Amino acid sequence: MATAGDRLTRTRAKVLFAVVSILVVLGGVLILRYAQGSVRRGTFEDLTVALGLVFLAGLGVGYLYQTNERQARNALEASERRFALFMRHLPAVAVIRDMDGRYAYMNEAWERAMGLRREDYLGKSPFDCFPREDAERLIADDRRLAESGESQAVEIELHHASGSRWWLVNRFPLHAEGDCPTHVATLYVDITERKLAEQALKESEERYRDLVENARDLICTHDLKGVLLSVNATVEQALGFATGDLVGRSLRDLLPPDGRHEFDAYVATIARDGVAAGTMKLVTRAGAIRYWEYRNTLRTEDVEAPVVRGMARDVTEQVLAKRALRASEEKYRAILANMEESYYEADTAGNLTFFNDSLCRLLGYPREQLMGMNDRTYTDAESAKKLYRTFNAVYQTGEPARGFDWEIIRKDGSKRIIEASVSLMRDLSNRPTGFRGLVRDITEHRRTEEEKDKLEEHLRQAQKLESIGRLAGGVAHDFNNMLNIITIYAELALGKLGGGDPLRRDLEEILKAAGRSADLTRQLLAFARKQLVTPRVLDLNLAVSEMGKMLVRLIGEDIDFTFKPGENLWPVKIDPVQVDQILANLAVNARDAMDGPGRVVMETANATLGEGYRDTHSYAAPGDYVLLAFSDTGHGMNADTVGQVFDPFFTTKGKLGTGLGLATVYGIVKQNGGLINVDSEPGKGTTFKIYLPRWTGEAQPAPPVREALGPRGSETVLIAEDEEAILRLAERILASHGYRVLAAAAPGDALLLAEQHREPVHLLLTDVVMPLMNGKELYERIRASRPELKVLYMSGYTADVIAHRGIVEDGVAFLQKPFTISGLLGAVRRALA
């Protein structure tokens, strides 16, 4: 019969065997779960526990196979000591409950997990440790286990005083000598951290899945061959493909043909660097091209094969907007580069911040030197003030300014006139940041306008001269006829008086007055360029020298006169009488400009006028000229006076001047195709510069000296004159000197007389300007039947009938009215010679 000690020994052996079995089962379960990947958090710790349990189980098995009973008892004692040591250090909670649920054993880990003392709960039920619901469940589970006889491994959540904990529970029944279970052994492994980690992972995966499926970005994975492994739902809306249609297809198929060659470079980059970023073109199901900005990474750990994780965002609108902006900028730059106007931007201090090439050309600075340049650098002080006022007004009011001009100074020092516009630039906060505008070079335009003004002024002057010329012509024609009558009758009367007759002085005064009146008429015609002249090629130095003595007497002895002739002077073609008129009028003007002693200097020189001179004198034709400069040290003239100095009847001498002296000079110069300028300032005297065209033709021989012809003749002279008094006087004078005279008061009468007269007619003496037919036309009509007929024209105004611009054509015999008796007789004899 077995003793109590033997029974205890056998009981302990059974317990040891049960513990060993538990250790083997628990270790195997943990190892299996680790291998299956079920344990995801703290796996290394669980594996260590499992291996330790198996190791201890091995020790127990070794002990059980001891055959010697004493050795068995000794081994049992040693095993108990090892069991106690093992249970004390076992990280799992070990609990043995009887079939009524009372605790028979708890290891120290139970105390640490429960926060209770074992001594206080041995023999007590779970109702003393857990809430009623948990206690009832534990007892019910123990009974079911005992009834089934099978071990059980479950995960349960238990509520402790310190809070809820998750446990991996391994239960198995303990049997006595019979088959009925007496106890239920349970090992609890705390898996709370693992469960929390799994829950967090699950929640994270759910959030990630929700994020991926609902993201507006395209999210996908593909292998290194480009085969798509997964895509999110965005692909349906973005590209028109269902997710199932794309998984398994190559990403290369979604690229347009012209972009597929870039795919290999993309794959190579991400395989080498592990990351790739850029923009990729994808083709939608409808065939449209969309641009996607991507940043993809390569995953190689914890995967069977490398996987590319990609995220892309549709940036088609941004790309197209950038292209449109770039095209707009290129168009803008092309416009700025090719426009004639200069575009500029400047900060509020006036420093240039942006400009086109046109501004560089305008100011003459290279771009790098012009950038940041302040407007004061290329403007003078006066223009800088004007510029500041304009820009400040724009800054203060916000209203743009247009069409204002100022003068700039280019890098080379030259000046240009520009017309500009300016408006205010603002930032997104509506704060002023600077100015922008356009600049246009109007120098040539301004010069053109000035030339236009000058030309218009010259046109007005010419029209005025033309009006005066017509007036002068009409006056000269009628007035000279009257003077002619006065002069001839006075001469006839003088011829009848003796030397001591008291009436002789009166008649001489009448002749003097008629002469002065004739001179006044000639001056008026000279100003209007209607004076009849006979130009000759001459040396201006010689002509001036011959006039020198007369000029000295004219200006007076208290004024020093100096003539500086130029060397190798070019010839000019002008009537010598006109040269005398120019010099006399300039001398009188110089004399009157000096209140007392002074100096007059006259110079001649050759001068060539180029286009540069034309820039400031638009009416000047470039070419070679002979310069005649006439300077005095008089009181000078202001700008207003200079502007009117050549106007007819303008005078600063009051009642002492006629206002025709300088007007006559102007008319003579213009009549001969020359130029005249005046330079004068108050207190600095006056200089007149006359440019007469250089004569490049053949030199004309001096007119032959004719022998003095007697006043009498016997030839037949046909006179045509519409002024009855002059007609009768001319008839009377010629008839009294032996000529046969046919007198006609009108051109028609002259034609009739020429036709009816059967004998030769040697000379036609005709007025130039007559009603219905002028003298030249009359001569041509009569000469058609009388080719031997000669002609002598007489007039006070030719109206360009026998003269162009008052210059009598070569070979034309002309008698200027008013004429004297001797003048008439001499002209007739010369015409008949």
C-alpha positions, 0 to 999 in steps of 0.5 A: 500500500502506498504511503502518503509520501509516495502518493505526494511524490506521484502527485508531484510527478503528475503535476510536473508531467502536466507542467511539462506538457503545458510548457511543450504545448505553449512553446509550440503554439508560440513558435507556430504563431511566430512562424505564421506571422500572427505575432506582429509586435514583440515577436522576439520576446515571445519567441524567447519565452517559447524557446525557454518553455521548450527547454524547461520541458526538455528538462522535465522529460529527462527527469521523468525517464529516471528509472531509479526510484531513489533517483526519481525522488531525488530528481523529483526534489531537484525538479521541484526546486527547479519548478519553483525557480522556473515558476518564479522567473516565468514571464507568463502567469501560471494559475491552477484552479480546481473544478470549483474554480478555487485557486490552487496555485498562482506563480509570482507573475500572477502577483505582478500582473494582478497587483495582489498577494497570492496568500490572500487568494489561494482557495478563493474563486475568480469572483474575488478577483474579477468582475462577475461577468468575467468570473462566470466566463472563466469558471464556465470555460474551465468546466467545458475544458474539463468535460472535453478533456482537450487543451485550449488556446484563446485570446481573451480580454480581462478587466482588472482593477488597473484596467483591461488587459488582453491575454493569450490563454492556454488551458488544459485539464489536470487528471488525478490517478483516474480519468476525471480531471481535478484541476484546470491549469492555465498559462496567461501571456500578456498580449495587450501591447501586441493587441494595441499595436494590431489595433493601431495598425488596423486603424492605420491601414483603414485610414490609409485605405480611406486616404488612398481611395478618396485622394484626388492624387493618383496613387499606384504601385508597379514593378520595375518593368512598369507593370501596375500592381495597384491603383486607387479609384482616382484613376477612373475619374482622372483617366477614364479607366476602371481600376481592374482594367489597369492592374496588370497592364504596363504603365508604358501603355498609358504614355503617348508614343512620343513619351515612351522612350523616356520611360526606360530612363525613368525606370533606370533612375528609380532603380539606381537612386530609389527615388524619381520625380518629375512630370509624366504625360498620360493618355486618357481613355478618350485619347486626351493627354494629361500632365502628371507631376510625380514623386515615386520611391522604390521599396525593397525591404519586406517584399518579395520583389522591388515595388515602386510606390507612386503618387502623382497629381494632375497638373495639366492646367498648371502646365498649360497655363505655364505654356500659355504664360511662356508663350505670352512672355515670349510674345511680349518679349518679341514685341518689346524687342522689335518695337520702335518705342522704348519700354521702361520700368523704374522703381519709385526712386527713378532707378531703371529696373526693366527695359527693352533694347530700344531704350539701350539704343536710345540712350546709347548705354549697354544693358548692364550699365543702364540697369539700375541707372537713375533718370538724373544720369541722362537728363540735365537739371531742368529736365530732371525737375520737370521729370520729377514733377510729372512722376510725382503727380502720377504717384500722388494721384495714380493717374497716368501721364501721356504725351509729355516730353523732355530732353535726354543726354545720350552716353556720347553727349548728344541730346535727343527729345523724347515723348513719354508716357508713365503710369503707376505700378502696384503690388498685390496689396495695391501699394505703389512699387514703381513706374512703367511707360513708353518712350518715343524719340521725337527729335526728327519729328520735332525737327520736321515740325520746326522745319514745317513751321519754318517752311510755313513761315517761308511760305507765308513770307513768299505769299506776302512777297508775292502779294507785295510783288503783285501790288508792286507790279501794278503800282510800278506799271501805272506809277512808272507810266506817270513818272515817265510822263512827268520826266519827259514833259519836264525835260521838254520844258527844260529844253525850251528854257534858257540857262537863266530862266527862273523856272529852270530850278523848279523843273529840275526839282520836279525831275529830282522828285521823279527820280527819287520816286523811280528809285523807290519803285525799283526798291519795291520791285527789288524786294519783291524780286520783280526788278529787271536785272541783267546778271553777269559773271563777276568777281565779287572781290572786284565788285566790292572793291570798286564800291568801297570808296562810295561805301566809305562816303556813305557810312561817314568818316567816324566809322572804320571800314575794313574789307577782307577779301577771300583768296581764290574766290569762286565766281558768281553770276549777279547783276552788278547793280544789285551788288551795289544795292546790297552793299549800299543798303547794308552800309546804311543799316550799319551806319544807323545802328551806331550812334557814334564811332564804330567799325564795319568789317566786310569779308568774302570767302568760299563756303561749302554748305552740307547737310549739317547746315541744312539741319538748322536751315531747312531752306538751304540747298547744299552746295558751294557758295561765295560768302559775303559777310557784313558786320558792324559794332552797333547796338544789335537787335533782340530776337523779336527784331531779328525775326522781322528785320526783312519784313517790308516796311518794318523799321526801327528808325521811326519816320527816318526809315522806309523799311525797304532797305533790308527787304530789298537786300533779302529780295535780291539775294533770293532772286539770285538763288542765295541765302541770307542769315543774320546774327545779332544780340543787343549790345554785341553788334550785327552780322549779315551773312549772304551766300551767293551760289558759285557759278560753275559755267563758262565766264561771260565776255564783258558787254561790247563797248558800243560807239556813241550813236547819234540821236537821229534816225530815219527808220520806221518805228511801230509804237504799241503803248496802251498809255495814251500820254506815253504813246504821244510823247514817244511818237513826238520824240522819235518823229522830231529826231527823224524817225517815221512813226506808226502809233498804236494804242492797243495790240490789235491796232498795232497788228492792223497797222503792220498789216496795212503798211506796205513799206518796211517796219524796222523796229517794234517799240512796245509796252510789255504789259497791255490788255488782251495781248502782251508785248512779246506775243504782239512781236511774235505775231507781227514777225510771222509776216515781217521776219526782219522786224526788231523789237525794243520792249519798254515797261516798268514791270514785265510780269515775267513776260520777257524775264524769269524772276526779273532776270532779262533773257539774253539778247532781249532789248529792254527800256526801263520806265520811267525813261528820259528822252536821251534814254529812249533815243539811245535804246532805239539806236542800240536796238536798230544797230 
